[in-house]
Amino acid sequence: MQASDFSYNLPESSIAQYAIEPRDAARLLVTSNLASHRFADLPQLLRAGDLLVVNRTRVRAARLRAVRDESLGSVEVLLTKRVDEERWEALFRPARRIRTGVTLKAGDISIEVLGDPTLGVATVRLGASGDLEAAIAESGEIPLPPYFHGALADDERYQTMFAETIGSAAAPTSALHFTPKVVADLTESGVGIVTIDLEVGLDTFRPMADGWVADHLIHREAFSVSAETAAAVNATRSRGSRVIAVGTTVVRTLETAVGPDGNLRAMTGESDLFIVPGFQPRLVDAMITNFHAPQTTLIVMIAAFLGNRWRNVYDHALAENYRFLSFGDSMFIDKFVR
């Protein structure tokens, strides 16, 4: 498979440039029959006994405006991943202004550059007089997607209602459509909801370079599955009900943490699972996801679950004016190609 096999024409006009309100007014396309719904209809589309699994990570205020001295002006430092207690991976803009060894300041945060920013992602060492996460939250900005040129009245609109644990560089956008009303209706319908943590990285959204898909180096993302979630997933499967992943991050987490016996394990680790056509999921029975950018690993995962029908689904969504990418509409993949 070539990366170009997973490309398609995405007009600028189809990329959502505002966040629809209320959240559950977003459209929801059921892929098996191409029926169009509103996300608020989700409880009527699921079955009693189904279990939804959502990613509860919260987007970090990871965009820092840093300075070395006034003559250089400001430099944007985008924290993409925490390596350990002090070291992080980061992108710089403009990178040409910064050299290895310099120290920048962003509010109360010191940023020592350990790698060469002109080579791409660079390692930095961060320090603060108090709690570092609190300092980042105070000095940083929420990094909205680069293709989103609109404005949000409140940064919380780029957080899901489940967001609790700080760690992601981008939102798990498939869960942005949930509201307390939808959750209450799901509960009344006998549908359960449990959570996992996966720290969404920016590599998720980057297009694959031309060439063989097998040559693409998949990003690694930290994840955690609690004992309570593992027990709920395993109980759901044992009674023959469906496990429905809300988003690609949940799919990767569950299919990484499944054990040799087919049960979900409570664990913490990193996932570099690259789901490509031919993959047979062991835990996930269905998924809810947004419409993704061309030639990305996310499209490859969708093709793994829909087969060649993914093009028909995307062509239909474009023809019917569905809104694409982070603040766009969603689809319910209720049947996988086996």
Short mmCIF file of the C-alpha atoms (twelve columns), coordinates in Angstrom:
data_MODEL
# 
_entry.id   MODEL 
# 
loop_
_atom_site.group_PDB 
_atom_site.id 
_atom_site.type_symbol 
_atom_site.label_atom_id 
_atom_site.label_alt_id 
_atom_site.label_comp_id 
_atom_site.label_asym_id 
_atom_site.label_seq_id 
_atom_site.Cartn_x 
_atom_site.Cartn_y 
_atom_site.Cartn_z 
_atom_site.pdbx_PDB_model_num 
ATOM 1   C CA . MET A 1   0.000   0.000   0.000  1 
ATOM 2   C CA . GLN A 2   1.197   3.482   -0.899 1 
ATOM 3   C CA . ALA A 3   0.467   6.476   1.314  1 
ATOM 4   C CA . SER A 4   -1.155  8.131   -1.701 1 
ATOM 5   C CA . ASP A 5   -3.763  5.341   -1.703 1 
ATOM 6   C CA . PHE A 6   -5.253  7.060   1.337  1 
ATOM 7   C CA . SER A 7   -5.480  10.536  -0.131 1 
ATOM 8   C CA . TYR A 8   -8.616  12.331  -1.278 1 
ATOM 9   C CA . ASN A 9   -9.574  15.868  -2.284 1 
ATOM 10  C CA . LEU A 10  -10.630 17.856  0.793  1 
ATOM 11  C CA . PRO A 11  -11.898 21.327  -0.187 1 
ATOM 12  C CA . GLU A 12  -11.090 24.155  2.213  1 
ATOM 13  C CA . SER A 13  -14.814 24.868  2.366  1 
ATOM 14  C CA . SER A 14  -15.427 21.453  3.969  1 
ATOM 15  C CA . ILE A 15  -13.074 22.096  6.924  1 
ATOM 16  C CA . ALA A 16  -15.103 23.280  9.912  1 
ATOM 17  C CA . GLN A 17  -14.081 26.806  10.936 1 
ATOM 18  C CA . TYR A 18  -16.424 27.232  13.874 1 
ATOM 19  C CA . ALA A 19  -17.633 25.083  16.737 1 
ATOM 20  C CA . ILE A 20  -21.313 24.269  16.314 1 
ATOM 21  C CA . GLU A 21  -23.603 24.886  19.285 1 
ATOM 22  C CA . PRO A 22  -24.933 23.011  21.050 1 
ATOM 23  C CA . ARG A 23  -22.239 20.385  20.735 1 
ATOM 24  C CA . ASP A 24  -24.674 17.551  20.123 1 
ATOM 25  C CA . ALA A 25  -26.192 19.396  17.131 1 
ATOM 26  C CA . ALA A 26  -23.284 18.080  15.044 1 
ATOM 27  C CA . ARG A 27  -24.306 15.644  12.333 1 
ATOM 28  C CA . LEU A 28  -23.697 11.907  12.714 1 
ATOM 29  C CA . LEU A 29  -23.363 9.631   9.685  1 
ATOM 30  C CA . VAL A 30  -24.030 5.909   10.163 1 
ATOM 31  C CA . THR A 31  -21.633 4.233   7.758  1 
ATOM 32  C CA . SER A 32  -23.506 0.949   7.232  1 
ATOM 33  C CA . ASN A 33  -26.498 2.600   5.551  1 
ATOM 34  C CA . LEU A 34  -25.296 6.213   5.090  1 
ATOM 35  C CA . ALA A 35  -28.192 7.440   7.217  1 
ATOM 36  C CA . SER A 36  -27.807 10.972  8.523  1 
ATOM 37  C CA . HIS A 37  -28.593 11.843  12.134 1 
ATOM 38  C CA . ARG A 38  -27.716 14.428  14.750 1 
ATOM 39  C CA . PHE A 39  -25.270 13.434  17.474 1 
ATOM 40  C CA . ALA A 40  -28.099 13.900  19.960 1 
ATOM 41  C CA . ASP A 41  -29.691 10.810  18.350 1 
ATOM 42  C CA . LEU A 42  -26.813 8.563   19.467 1 
ATOM 43  C CA . PRO A 43  -28.724 6.969   22.383 1 
ATOM 44  C CA . GLN A 44  -31.380 5.756   19.924 1 
ATOM 45  C CA . LEU A 45  -28.713 4.222   17.668 1 
ATOM 46  C CA . LEU A 46  -27.090 2.130   20.390 1 
ATOM 47  C CA . ARG A 47  -28.332 -0.933  22.274 1 
ATOM 48  C CA . ALA A 48  -28.863 -1.566  25.944 1 
ATOM 49  C CA . GLY A 49  -25.715 -3.250  27.222 1 
ATOM 50  C CA . ASP A 50  -23.366 -1.431  24.837 1 
ATOM 51  C CA . LEU A 51  -20.293 0.147   26.429 1 
ATOM 52  C CA . LEU A 52  -18.744 3.393   25.212 1 
ATOM 53  C CA . VAL A 53  -15.062 3.983   25.963 1 
ATOM 54  C CA . VAL A 54  -13.875 7.608   25.891 1 
ATOM 55  C CA . ASN A 55  -10.491 9.287   26.258 1 
ATOM 56  C CA . ARG A 56  -10.535 11.603  29.269 1 
ATOM 57  C CA . THR A 57  -7.255  13.435  28.622 1 
ATOM 58  C CA . ARG A 58  -7.229  17.213  28.732 1 
ATOM 59  C CA . VAL A 59  -5.400  19.453  26.271 1 
ATOM 60  C CA . ARG A 60  -2.409  21.153  27.885 1 
ATOM 61  C CA . ALA A 61  -1.880  24.903  27.366 1 
ATOM 62  C CA . ALA A 62  1.226   23.869  25.469 1 
ATOM 63  C CA . ARG A 63  1.865   26.926  23.274 1 
ATOM 64  C CA . LEU A 64  4.358   29.208  25.052 1 
ATOM 65  C CA . ARG A 65  5.434   32.678  23.950 1 
ATOM 66  C CA . ALA A 66  9.077   32.753  25.016 1 
ATOM 67  C CA . VAL A 67  11.874  35.361  24.864 1 
ATOM 68  C CA . ARG A 68  15.641  35.254  25.176 1 
ATOM 69  C CA . ASP A 69  16.078  39.004  25.129 1 
ATOM 70  C CA . GLU A 70  14.054  41.905  23.769 1 
ATOM 71  C CA . SER A 71  16.192  42.260  20.631 1 
ATOM 72  C CA . LEU A 72  15.240  38.785  19.415 1 
ATOM 73  C CA . GLY A 73  11.535  39.232  19.989 1 
ATOM 74  C CA . SER A 74  9.296   36.340  20.947 1 
ATOM 75  C CA . VAL A 75  9.580   32.723  19.865 1 
ATOM 76  C CA . GLU A 76  6.719   30.240  19.893 1 
ATOM 77  C CA . VAL A 77  7.527   27.042  21.754 1 
ATOM 78  C CA . LEU A 78  5.003   24.245  21.324 1 
ATOM 79  C CA . LEU A 79  5.356   21.433  23.845 1 
ATOM 80  C CA . THR A 80  4.453   18.198  22.078 1 
ATOM 81  C CA . LYS A 81  5.341   15.506  24.616 1 
ATOM 82  C CA . ARG A 82  6.622   15.146  28.166 1 
ATOM 83  C CA . VAL A 83  9.693   12.897  28.300 1 
ATOM 84  C CA . ASP A 84  10.304  12.903  32.068 1 
ATOM 85  C CA . GLU A 85  10.012  15.265  35.041 1 
ATOM 86  C CA . GLU A 86  12.131  17.981  33.407 1 
ATOM 87  C CA . ARG A 87  12.564  17.151  29.715 1 
ATOM 88  C CA . TRP A 88  10.031  17.712  26.972 1 
ATOM 89  C CA . GLU A 89  9.872   17.514  23.207 1 
ATOM 90  C CA . ALA A 90  8.993   20.800  21.529 1 
ATOM 91  C CA . LEU A 91  8.649   22.603  18.217 1 
ATOM 92  C CA . PHE A 92  9.946   26.148  17.724 1 
ATOM 93  C CA . ARG A 93  8.740   28.921  15.429 1 
ATOM 94  C CA . PRO A 94  10.787  30.477  13.988 1 
ATOM 95  C CA . ALA A 95  13.355  27.752  14.668 1 
ATOM 96  C CA . ARG A 96  16.219  29.587  12.964 1 
ATOM 97  C CA . ARG A 97  16.420  32.116  15.812 1 
ATOM 98  C CA . ILE A 98  17.287  29.497  18.412 1 
ATOM 99  C CA . ARG A 99  20.473  27.523  18.973 1 
ATOM 100 C CA . THR A 100 21.270  24.565  21.194 1 
ATOM 101 C CA . GLY A 101 22.205  25.616  24.717 1 
ATOM 102 C CA . VAL A 102 20.235  28.862  24.956 1 
ATOM 103 C CA . THR A 103 17.694  29.448  27.717 1 
ATOM 104 C CA . LEU A 104 14.387  31.190  27.094 1 
ATOM 105 C CA . LYS A 105 11.760  32.514  29.473 1 
ATOM 106 C CA . ALA A 106 7.980   32.239  29.235 1 
ATOM 107 C CA . GLY A 107 6.457   33.832  32.321 1 
ATOM 108 C CA . ASP A 108 7.779   31.850  35.300 1 
ATOM 109 C CA . ILE A 109 9.047   29.051  33.065 1 
ATOM 110 C CA . SER A 110 12.672  28.639  32.009 1 
ATOM 111 C CA . ILE A 111 13.234  26.726  28.761 1 
ATOM 112 C CA . GLU A 112 16.724  25.321  28.198 1 
ATOM 113 C CA . VAL A 113 17.149  24.161  24.606 1 
ATOM 114 C CA . LEU A 114 18.974  20.804  24.553 1 
ATOM 115 C CA . GLY A 115 18.513  19.916  20.877 1 
ATOM 116 C CA . ASP A 116 18.695  21.743  17.551 1 
ATOM 117 C CA . PRO A 117 15.260  23.254  16.773 1 
ATOM 118 C CA . THR A 118 16.086  23.568  13.062 1 
ATOM 119 C CA . LEU A 119 16.097  19.771  12.769 1 
ATOM 120 C CA . GLY A 120 12.422  19.548  13.784 1 
ATOM 121 C CA . VAL A 121 11.325  18.389  17.233 1 
ATOM 122 C CA . ALA A 122 13.919  19.433  19.844 1 
ATOM 123 C CA . THR A 123 14.352  18.329  23.440 1 
ATOM 124 C CA . VAL A 124 14.083  21.070  26.081 1 
ATOM 125 C CA . ARG A 125 14.430  21.203  29.856 1 
ATOM 126 C CA . LEU A 126 11.729  23.153  31.677 1 
ATOM 127 C CA . GLY A 127 11.896  24.659  35.135 1 
ATOM 128 C CA . ALA A 128 9.647   26.810  37.317 1 
ATOM 129 C CA . SER A 129 9.752   28.202  40.847 1 
ATOM 130 C CA . GLY A 130 6.582   26.289  41.748 1 
ATOM 131 C CA . ASP A 131 4.502   23.531  40.194 1 
ATOM 132 C CA . LEU A 132 5.463   23.220  36.526 1 
ATOM 133 C CA . GLU A 133 2.051   22.162  35.231 1 
ATOM 134 C CA . ALA A 134 0.470   25.117  37.010 1 
ATOM 135 C CA . ALA A 135 3.062   27.443  35.459 1 
ATOM 136 C CA . ILE A 136 2.321   26.060  31.979 1 
ATOM 137 C CA . ALA A 137 -1.402  26.536  32.535 1 
ATOM 138 C CA . GLU A 138 -0.737  30.127  33.644 1 
ATOM 139 C CA . SER A 139 1.651   31.141  30.863 1 
ATOM 140 C CA . GLY A 140 0.588   28.931  27.954 1 
ATOM 141 C CA . GLU A 141 -2.184  28.926  25.378 1 
ATOM 142 C CA . ILE A 142 -4.305  26.035  24.126 1 
ATOM 143 C CA . PRO A 143 -2.829  24.961  20.739 1 
ATOM 144 C CA . LEU A 144 -5.741  24.912  18.319 1 
ATOM 145 C CA . PRO A 145 -5.314  22.884  15.107 1 
ATOM 146 C CA . PRO A 146 -3.345  24.711  12.379 1 
ATOM 147 C CA . TYR A 147 -6.144  24.261  9.842  1 
ATOM 148 C CA . PHE A 148 -8.659  25.968  12.160 1 
ATOM 149 C CA . HIS A 149 -8.701  29.672  11.330 1 
ATOM 150 C CA . GLY A 150 -11.762 30.605  13.330 1 
ATOM 151 C CA . ALA A 151 -12.009 31.748  16.929 1 
ATOM 152 C CA . LEU A 152 -13.434 30.208  20.089 1 
ATOM 153 C CA . ALA A 153 -15.300 32.280  22.657 1 
ATOM 154 C CA . ASP A 154 -13.897 29.949  25.318 1 
ATOM 155 C CA . ASP A 155 -10.900 27.606  25.189 1 
ATOM 156 C CA . GLU A 156 -13.016 25.029  27.025 1 
ATOM 157 C CA . ARG A 157 -14.800 24.436  23.722 1 
ATOM 158 C CA . TYR A 158 -11.649 22.532  22.671 1 
ATOM 159 C CA . GLN A 159 -11.942 20.285  25.722 1 
ATOM 160 C CA . THR A 160 -14.335 17.362  25.968 1 
ATOM 161 C CA . MET A 161 -16.820 17.110  28.815 1 
ATOM 162 C CA . PHE A 162 -14.809 14.105  30.061 1 
ATOM 163 C CA . ALA A 163 -11.459 15.977  30.198 1 
ATOM 164 C CA . GLU A 164 -9.708  15.412  33.522 1 
ATOM 165 C CA . THR A 165 -6.084  14.355  33.184 1 
ATOM 166 C CA . ILE A 166 -3.699  16.927  31.662 1 
ATOM 167 C CA . GLY A 167 -1.386  15.594  29.010 1 
ATOM 168 C CA . SER A 168 -2.547  15.915  25.413 1 
ATOM 169 C CA . ALA A 169 -1.198  18.225  22.719 1 
ATOM 170 C CA . ALA A 170 -4.554  18.025  20.915 1 
ATOM 171 C CA . ALA A 171 -8.098  17.122  21.859 1 
ATOM 172 C CA . PRO A 172 -9.561  13.646  21.383 1 
ATOM 173 C CA . THR A 173 -12.038 15.333  19.061 1 
ATOM 174 C CA . SER A 174 -14.502 12.470  18.617 1 
ATOM 175 C CA . ALA A 175 -15.744 13.139  22.154 1 
ATOM 176 C CA . LEU A 176 -16.257 16.885  21.609 1 
ATOM 177 C CA . HIS A 177 -19.881 16.213  20.598 1 
ATOM 178 C CA . PHE A 178 -20.982 14.747  23.922 1 
ATOM 179 C CA . THR A 179 -23.156 16.793  26.279 1 
ATOM 180 C CA . PRO A 180 -24.585 16.033  29.730 1 
ATOM 181 C CA . LYS A 181 -27.978 15.503  28.049 1 
ATOM 182 C CA . VAL A 182 -26.547 12.883  25.662 1 
ATOM 183 C CA . VAL A 183 -24.793 11.114  28.540 1 
ATOM 184 C CA . ALA A 184 -27.986 11.124  30.624 1 
ATOM 185 C CA . ASP A 185 -29.969 9.703   27.698 1 
ATOM 186 C CA . LEU A 186 -27.328 7.011   27.139 1 
ATOM 187 C CA . THR A 187 -27.479 6.009   30.796 1 
ATOM 188 C CA . GLU A 188 -31.276 5.841   30.682 1 
ATOM 189 C CA . SER A 189 -31.004 3.635   27.582 1 
ATOM 190 C CA . GLY A 190 -28.755 1.161   29.398 1 
ATOM 191 C CA . VAL A 191 -25.517 2.199   27.672 1 
ATOM 192 C CA . GLY A 192 -22.426 2.393   29.869 1 
ATOM 193 C CA . ILE A 193 -19.496 4.797   29.630 1 
ATOM 194 C CA . VAL A 194 -15.943 4.201   30.898 1 
ATOM 195 C CA . THR A 195 -12.685 6.056   30.333 1 
ATOM 196 C CA . ILE A 196 -9.079  5.519   29.336 1 
ATOM 197 C CA . ASP A 197 -6.182  7.965   29.095 1 
ATOM 198 C CA . LEU A 198 -4.099  8.429   25.971 1 
ATOM 199 C CA . GLU A 199 -1.937  11.521  25.510 1 
ATOM 200 C CA . VAL A 200 -2.750  12.710  22.002 1 
ATOM 201 C CA . GLY A 201 0.367   13.828  20.117 1 
ATOM 202 C CA . LEU A 202 0.612   16.182  17.150 1 
ATOM 203 C CA . ASP A 203 1.993   13.418  14.922 1 
ATOM 204 C CA . THR A 204 -1.522  12.010  14.880 1 
ATOM 205 C CA . PHE A 205 -2.608  14.709  12.450 1 
ATOM 206 C CA . ARG A 206 0.459   14.915  10.211 1 
ATOM 207 C CA . PRO A 207 0.141   13.564  6.673  1 
ATOM 208 C CA . MET A 208 2.237   10.549  5.782  1 
ATOM 209 C CA . ALA A 209 5.071   11.166  3.347  1 
ATOM 210 C CA . ASP A 210 4.724   9.639   -0.107 1 
ATOM 211 C CA . GLY A 211 5.969   6.055   -0.287 1 
ATOM 212 C CA . TRP A 212 5.055   2.733   1.254  1 
ATOM 213 C CA . VAL A 213 2.659   2.845   4.195  1 
ATOM 214 C CA . ALA A 214 4.735   0.114   5.852  1 
ATOM 215 C CA . ASP A 215 7.722   2.468   5.924  1 
ATOM 216 C CA . HIS A 216 5.880   5.115   7.928  1 
ATOM 217 C CA . LEU A 217 7.142   5.437   11.508 1 
ATOM 218 C CA . ILE A 218 4.106   5.606   13.763 1 
ATOM 219 C CA . HIS A 219 4.221   7.945   16.736 1 
ATOM 220 C CA . ARG A 220 4.294   6.642   20.326 1 
ATOM 221 C CA . GLU A 221 1.684   7.894   22.774 1 
ATOM 222 C CA . ALA A 222 1.446   7.264   26.516 1 
ATOM 223 C CA . PHE A 223 -1.729  5.544   27.711 1 
ATOM 224 C CA . SER A 224 -3.318  4.153   30.842 1 
ATOM 225 C CA . VAL A 225 -6.163  1.680   31.398 1 
ATOM 226 C CA . SER A 226 -7.657  1.430   34.889 1 
ATOM 227 C CA . ALA A 227 -8.730  -1.796  36.561 1 
ATOM 228 C CA . GLU A 228 -12.333 -0.529  36.575 1 
ATOM 229 C CA . THR A 229 -12.323 0.073   32.824 1 
ATOM 230 C CA . ALA A 230 -10.700 -3.279  32.097 1 
ATOM 231 C CA . ALA A 231 -13.323 -5.059  34.207 1 
ATOM 232 C CA . ALA A 232 -16.195 -3.220  32.483 1 
ATOM 233 C CA . VAL A 233 -14.880 -3.965  28.979 1 
ATOM 234 C CA . ASN A 234 -14.313 -7.637  29.760 1 
ATOM 235 C CA . ALA A 235 -17.757 -7.998  31.338 1 
ATOM 236 C CA . THR A 236 -19.354 -6.356  28.289 1 
ATOM 237 C CA . ARG A 237 -17.671 -8.777  25.924 1 
ATOM 238 C CA . SER A 238 -18.450 -11.803 28.085 1 
ATOM 239 C CA . ARG A 239 -22.185 -11.092 27.838 1 
ATOM 240 C CA . GLY A 240 -22.032 -10.545 24.082 1 
ATOM 241 C CA . SER A 241 -22.579 -6.786  24.054 1 
ATOM 242 C CA . ARG A 242 -20.589 -4.273  22.018 1 
ATOM 243 C CA . VAL A 243 -17.507 -2.278  23.028 1 
ATOM 244 C CA . ILE A 244 -17.659 1.021   21.138 1 
ATOM 245 C CA . ALA A 245 -14.536 3.160   20.961 1 
ATOM 246 C CA . VAL A 246 -15.032 6.914   20.901 1 
ATOM 247 C CA . GLY A 247 -12.164 7.954   18.678 1 
ATOM 248 C CA . THR A 248 -9.006  6.544   17.171 1 
ATOM 249 C CA . THR A 249 -7.060  7.126   20.389 1 
ATOM 250 C CA . VAL A 250 -9.370  4.751   22.249 1 
ATOM 251 C CA . VAL A 251 -9.033  2.124   19.513 1 
ATOM 252 C CA . ARG A 252 -5.242  2.243   19.756 1 
ATOM 253 C CA . THR A 253 -5.340  2.038   23.550 1 
ATOM 254 C CA . LEU A 254 -7.727  -0.907  23.761 1 
ATOM 255 C CA . GLU A 255 -6.093  -2.895  20.983 1 
ATOM 256 C CA . THR A 256 -2.650  -2.285  22.527 1 
ATOM 257 C CA . ALA A 257 -3.696  -3.329  26.029 1 
ATOM 258 C CA . VAL A 258 -5.539  -6.524  25.058 1 
ATOM 259 C CA . GLY A 259 -3.874  -9.592  26.518 1 
ATOM 260 C CA . PRO A 260 -3.069  -12.981 24.936 1 
ATOM 261 C CA . ASP A 261 -6.336  -14.325 26.372 1 
ATOM 262 C CA . GLY A 262 -8.358  -11.656 24.560 1 
ATOM 263 C CA . ASN A 263 -9.164  -9.718  27.728 1 
ATOM 264 C CA . LEU A 264 -8.329  -6.080  28.341 1 
ATOM 265 C CA . ARG A 265 -5.518  -5.594  30.855 1 
ATOM 266 C CA . ALA A 266 -5.224  -2.784  33.387 1 
ATOM 267 C CA . MET A 267 -1.900  -1.222  32.470 1 
ATOM 268 C CA . THR A 268 0.135   1.890   31.729 1 
ATOM 269 C CA . GLY A 269 2.501   2.099   28.805 1 
ATOM 270 C CA . GLU A 270 3.087   3.541   25.338 1 
ATOM 271 C CA . SER A 271 1.374   2.555   22.130 1 
ATOM 272 C CA . ASP A 272 3.011   2.494   18.714 1 
ATOM 273 C CA . LEU A 273 0.261   0.337   17.213 1 
ATOM 274 C CA . PHE A 274 -0.263  1.168   13.523 1 
ATOM 275 C CA . ILE A 275 -3.663  -0.136  12.447 1 
ATOM 276 C CA . VAL A 276 -3.697  -0.836  8.700  1 
ATOM 277 C CA . PRO A 277 -6.024  -2.768  6.358  1 
ATOM 278 C CA . GLY A 278 -5.910  -6.448  7.259  1 
ATOM 279 C CA . PHE A 279 -5.945  -5.701  11.003 1 
ATOM 280 C CA . GLN A 280 -8.572  -7.639  12.949 1 
ATOM 281 C CA . PRO A 281 -9.659  -5.892  16.165 1 
ATOM 282 C CA . ARG A 282 -9.808  -8.120  19.213 1 
ATOM 283 C CA . LEU A 283 -11.759 -5.840  21.561 1 
ATOM 284 C CA . VAL A 284 -13.422 -3.039  19.603 1 
ATOM 285 C CA . ASP A 285 -16.746 -3.796  17.919 1 
ATOM 286 C CA . ALA A 286 -17.635 -0.333  16.604 1 
ATOM 287 C CA . MET A 287 -16.361 3.227   16.778 1 
ATOM 288 C CA . ILE A 288 -17.390 6.864   16.697 1 
ATOM 289 C CA . THR A 289 -14.977 9.190   14.943 1 
ATOM 290 C CA . ASN A 290 -14.710 12.482  13.073 1 
ATOM 291 C CA . PHE A 291 -13.787 12.875  9.399  1 
ATOM 292 C CA . HIS A 292 -9.999  12.938  9.059  1 
ATOM 293 C CA . ALA A 293 -7.481  14.701  6.842  1 
ATOM 294 C CA . PRO A 294 -6.158  13.017  3.683  1 
ATOM 295 C CA . GLN A 295 -3.172  10.672  3.725  1 
ATOM 296 C CA . THR A 296 -2.986  10.380  7.510  1 
ATOM 297 C CA . THR A 297 -2.576  7.336   9.723  1 
ATOM 298 C CA . LEU A 298 -6.136  8.016   10.903 1 
ATOM 299 C CA . ILE A 299 -7.519  7.425   7.399  1 
ATOM 300 C CA . VAL A 300 -5.499  4.203   7.218  1 
ATOM 301 C CA . MET A 301 -7.210  3.040   10.419 1 
ATOM 302 C CA . ILE A 302 -10.634 3.921   8.993  1 
ATOM 303 C CA . ALA A 303 -9.782  1.904   5.864  1 
ATOM 304 C CA . ALA A 304 -8.854  -1.037  8.100  1 
ATOM 305 C CA . PHE A 305 -12.374 -1.029  9.530  1 
ATOM 306 C CA . LEU A 306 -14.406 -0.036  6.457  1 
ATOM 307 C CA . GLY A 307 -12.343 -1.599  3.694  1 
ATOM 308 C CA . ASN A 308 -12.617 0.111   0.327  1 
ATOM 309 C CA . ARG A 309 -15.985 1.521   1.416  1 
ATOM 310 C CA . TRP A 310 -14.151 4.309   3.208  1 
ATOM 311 C CA . ARG A 311 -13.999 6.239   -0.058 1 
ATOM 312 C CA . ASN A 312 -17.729 5.880   -0.632 1 
ATOM 313 C CA . VAL A 313 -18.410 7.087   2.912  1 
ATOM 314 C CA . TYR A 314 -16.121 10.095  2.545  1 
ATOM 315 C CA . ASP A 315 -17.431 10.954  -0.937 1 
ATOM 316 C CA . HIS A 316 -20.978 10.817  0.433  1 
ATOM 317 C CA . ALA A 317 -20.083 13.018  3.408  1 
ATOM 318 C CA . LEU A 318 -18.461 15.610  1.143  1 
ATOM 319 C CA . ALA A 319 -21.414 15.592  -1.263 1 
ATOM 320 C CA . GLU A 320 -23.831 16.018  1.661  1 
ATOM 321 C CA . ASN A 321 -21.820 18.953  3.097  1 
ATOM 322 C CA . TYR A 322 -20.674 17.275  6.279  1 
ATOM 323 C CA . ARG A 323 -18.107 19.358  8.150  1 
ATOM 324 C CA . PHE A 324 -14.629 17.818  8.406  1 
ATOM 325 C CA . LEU A 325 -11.750 17.659  10.917 1 
ATOM 326 C CA . SER A 326 -11.592 18.697  14.578 1 
ATOM 327 C CA . PHE A 327 -14.674 20.900  14.911 1 
ATOM 328 C CA . GLY A 328 -16.603 19.030  12.248 1 
ATOM 329 C CA . ASP A 329 -19.243 16.329  12.215 1 
ATOM 330 C CA . SER A 330 -18.867 12.667  13.115 1 
ATOM 331 C CA . MET A 331 -19.616 9.171   11.914 1 
ATOM 332 C CA . PHE A 332 -20.628 5.935   13.581 1 
ATOM 333 C CA . ILE A 333 -18.823 2.926   12.127 1 
ATOM 334 C CA . ASP A 334 -21.331 0.347   13.330 1 
ATOM 335 C CA . LYS A 335 -20.048 -2.553  11.205 1 
ATOM 336 C CA . PHE A 336 -16.426 -3.476  10.546 1 
ATOM 337 C CA . VAL A 337 -15.215 -5.364  7.505  1 
ATOM 338 C CA . ARG A 338 -14.149 -8.752  8.850  1 
# 
